[in-house]
Amino acid sequence: MSSALDRLKNLTNKISSYELTRKNNMTQLRELFITIGIDKKIDTFEDLFLFKAINLSGASLLEGNLGEIKEGKYLQILAISYDKNAKVKSKNTSLAYFGRVESVECDLKDRVVEFIIRYRFEKSFMTLEHYNGMLSDFGKKSE
């Protein structure tokens, strides 16, 4: 019994930790939204999550070399939207352009990389909630 209780406590602690991290992440993401100028392209912060994904050109987003510049490239944030009814289903939109990555200040480049990672972190929670809702529908169909 103690083992089951310990597992439940560990799980509860982990969930609380994720929720606290998620809340802090959203605060930081809102600040970066303004700091790096995304607010000039998107009217409201919440509209950021209408995009299917957000990518970065000019710097690495891989864990092993996060933020490493790709010489000769341009630092740019690209949002991907998807319209299943359109002739061209996927559309890339530039949210921010910073110029050649070699000439961008390191601090700005790091904030841009942080913005993308924080966006993806929150987007992954939204995706998890979406699929959790879809799974709950399966139980209702069999009733």
C-alpha positions in Angstrom: 0.0 0.0 0.0 2.8 2.4 0.9 4.4 1.8 -2.6 1.2 2.8 -4.3 0.9 5.9 -2.1 4.5 6.8 -2.9 3.9 6.5 -6.6 0.8 8.7 -6.3 2.8 11.3 -4.3 5.6 11.2 -6.9 3.1 11.6 -9.8 1.3 14.4 -8.0 4.6 16.2 -7.4 5.6 15.8 -11.0 2.2 17.2 -12.3 2.5 20.2 -9.9 6.0 20.8 -11.1 4.9 20.7 -14.7 2.0 23.1 -14.1 4.3 25.5 -12.2 6.9 25.3 -15.0 4.2 25.8 -17.6 2.8 28.9 -15.8 6.3 30.4 -15.6 7.0 29.5 -19.2 3.9 31.4 -20.3 5.0 34.5 -18.4 8.4 34.4 -20.0 7.0 33.7 -23.4 4.7 36.8 -23.2 7.7 38.9 -22.3 9.7 37.5 -25.2 6.7 38.0 -27.6 7.1 41.8 -27.0 10.9 41.9 -26.5 11.8 40.3 -29.9 9.0 42.2 -31.7 6.5 39.4 -32.6 3.8 41.7 -31.3 4.4 43.9 -34.3 3.2 41.1 -36.6 0.5 39.4 -34.4 -2.2 41.5 -32.7 -2.7 39.3 -29.6 -0.5 36.9 -27.8 -3.1 34.2 -27.9 -3.1 34.3 -31.7 0.4 32.9 -31.6 -1.1 29.5 -30.9 -3.3 29.4 -33.9 -0.2 28.5 -36.0 0.4 24.8 -36.5 4.1 25.3 -35.7 6.9 28.0 -35.5 10.4 27.4 -36.8 13.6 29.2 -36.9 16.2 29.6 -39.6 19.8 30.7 -39.0 20.3 29.0 -35.6 20.1 25.4 -34.4 17.3 24.2 -32.2 18.8 20.8 -31.5 19.6 19.9 -28.0 23.3 19.2 -28.6 24.1 22.5 -30.3 21.2 24.7 -29.2 21.6 28.3 -30.5 24.6 27.5 -32.6 24.5 29.8 -35.7 24.4 28.5 -39.2 26.9 30.8 -41.1 25.6 32.4 -44.3 22.0 32.1 -43.1 19.5 34.7 -42.0 17.9 34.7 -38.5 14.2 34.5 -39.1 11.1 33.2 -37.2 8.7 31.4 -39.5 5.1 30.5 -38.6 3.4 27.6 -40.3 -0.3 27.8 -40.8 -2.5 25.1 -42.3 -5.8 25.4 -44.2 -7.3 22.1 -45.3 -9.7 23.9 -47.6 -7.1 26.0 -49.5 -5.4 25.0 -52.7 -2.0 25.3 -51.1 -2.6 23.7 -47.7 0.5 24.9 -45.8 1.7 28.5 -45.6 4.8 30.0 -44.1 4.6 33.5 -42.6 7.6 35.5 -41.4 7.0 36.7 -37.9 10.4 38.3 -37.5 13.5 38.9 -39.6 16.8 39.9 -38.0 19.2 39.8 -40.9 22.4 37.7 -41.4 22.8 35.6 -38.3 26.5 36.5 -38.0 25.6 40.1 -37.5 22.9 39.6 -34.9 23.9 40.3 -31.3 24.3 37.1 -29.4 21.9 38.2 -26.7 19.1 38.8 -29.2 19.8 35.5 -31.0 19.6 33.7 -27.6 16.3 35.3 -26.8 14.9 34.3 -30.2 16.0 30.7 -29.6 14.5 30.8 -26.1 11.2 32.1 -27.6 10.9 29.2 -30.0 11.7 26.6 -27.3 9.2 28.2 -24.9 6.5 28.3 -27.7 7.1 24.7 -28.5 6.9 23.7 -24.8 3.5 25.4 -24.4 2.3 24.1 -27.8 3.1 20.5 -26.7 0.9 20.9 -23.6 -1.9 22.2 -25.9 -1.5 19.2 -28.2 -1.5 16.9 -25.2 -4.8 18.4 -23.9 -6.3 18.2 -27.4 -5.5 14.4 -27.8 -6.6 13.8 -24.2 -10.0 15.3 -25.1 -10.2 13.1 -28.2 -9.4 10.0 -26.2 -12.1 10.8 -23.7 -14.6 10.8 -26.6 -13.9 7.1 -27.2 -15.4 6.1 -23.9 -18.5 8.2 -24.6 -19.1 6.5 -28.0 -19.4 3.0 -26.5 -22.1 4.1 -23.9 
